[in-house]
Amino acid sequence: MKRNLYIALSATLVLGACASTPDYSEARSETSSGYSETQLEENRYLVRYLIRDDDIEEARLLAMRRAAELTLINGYATFELVSQIGHSEHDRDLRSGAGAYHPVTTRSCGLLGCQTSVHGAAAYGTGYISEREESTVELEIIMSDLDPNVSPSLYSASEVYSNTEDL
């Protein structure tokens, strides 16, 4: 009996750990989780990371990792964080009858803080609950070989990469 309980608890912990840790990977499409980037100029990029979770800090760290990785791939030592925008959304659809209330919570974060708003929409259908959580962070970076000690907005790509490698 104890053995079965131990196996069940172990399986739950392993599956829970897998489900709660987003994979660091390239996004297959604009709506799938992972990183993507857009080259704006020769050394300027917009880096985006989307995760299926409401942990915006996790999305930010993964975006920073991609910014560092991209900087190193392009042969630069540092990157400047020009702007950062974060957006977290939790959507819960409670469908229990025609005209049911459907609350949507949206959280947008920028350099100066976060703003949370809740708005509703009519839901039609019966008998199920659907939830969706998603966080997106966009970083605009400029790659260079400047000394990272010159400005607090400059980051050493190798340091950021090594500090976020285990995510």
N, C-alpha and C positions, 0 to 999 in steps of 0.2 A: 504493500500500500504506500509506504513512504517512498519507495523507488518510483512509482507512477507519479506521485505528487512532485518529486524532484524533477523528473523528466518534463512534466507539464510546465512547471515553473521555469525551467531552463529554456524550453522552447518559446515561452511567452517573452522572456527577457531578450532572447536573441532576435525574435521577430520584431519586438518593440524597438530595439536598437536600430535595426535595419530600416524600419518605417520612419523613424524620427530623424535620421541623418540623411540630408540630401546628398546625392551623388554630385561630385564635381565633374561636369562634362559639358560639352558643347550642346546648345539647344538645337534640336532638329528642325524646329519651326519657330515662328514668332510667338506662338502661344505655348510652346513646351518649355519645361524647366531646363535650366542650364545657362551657360554664358553665350553672349554674342557681342560682336563689336562692329563699329562702323568707323572707317577711316575718314576723318574730316579734312586733314591736311597731312603732309608727309610725316610729321611726328605728333600729330594730334588725333586722339581717338575718343569715341563714345563707347564705354564698356557697360554692358547691361547684364544683370544676373537675376533670374526669376526662379523662385523656389515655391513649392506647394506647401507652404507653412505660413504662419503669421509672424515668424521671427525675423523681423526686418534687420536686426543686427547680424544674424547669420548670413542673410543675403548680402549685406554690406561687406562682411569679411570675405565672402566668396568672390565678390566683384573686385575687391582690393587684390586678392590673389591673382585673378585674371589680369588685372592691370599690371601687376608686377611681372607676371609671366610674359605678357605681350611686350613689355619694355625690354626684358632680357632677350627675347627672341629677335627683336629689332636692333639689338646691339647697343642699347643705351643702359646707363647705370642707375638713373633716377627718373622719377616721374612727378610732375606737379599736379595736385588735385585742384582743378580749376572750378569744378562744381560737382555737387552730388545731390541727387534727388531720390527719395525713397517713397514707396507707395505700398501699403499693406491693406489687403481686403479680405474680409470674412463675410461670406454670403451663406445664409442659412434659410432654406426654403421649407417652411412648414405647410404642407398641403393637407388640409383636413376637410376641405369643402370649397364650393365655389365662392370666390371673393375673399379667400383667406389672406391675411396680411403677410407680406414677404419682406422682412427687414434686411437691409444691406448696410453693413458697417464698413466705412472706408477710412483709412488712415494715410495721410500724405506727410512725408517728412522732407525737410530741406536742411540747409546749413544752420538755420536759426531755431529749429524746433519742429514739432509735429502738430498736426491738426486732425482730429477725429470727427467724422460726421456719420449720422445714421439717417437713412431715408428709406422709404417703403415703396412697395409696388404691389399691385394686386396679383394674387396667384390663383390659378385655376387647376383643379385636379383633386384627387382624394387619396388619402391613405399612405403617404410616405414623407420622409424627411430627407432632404438633400443638403449637404454642406460642402462649401468650397473655401479654402484658405489659400492665399497667394500673396507673396511679397516680391516686389521688384525694386532693385536699386540700379540707378544709372550714374556712372561716374564719367565726367569729361576730364581727360588727362592730356598733358603735354609731356612728351618724353625728352630727356636731355641727359647731359653728363655733368650737370651742376652739382656742387657739394650739397648734400641734404641738410647740412647744419646751417645753411644760409637762410632758410625760410621754413616755418612750420608747415607750409603746404607742400614742401618737397619731401619725397619718400625714397629711401634706398630700396630699389627693386629687389635686390638679393635678400635684404633683411625682411621685407614684407613677405616675400615668397617663402623663406624658411620658417617664419612665424605662423604662416597659414597653411603650410604643406600638409598638416595632419587633419585638416577639415574634411 
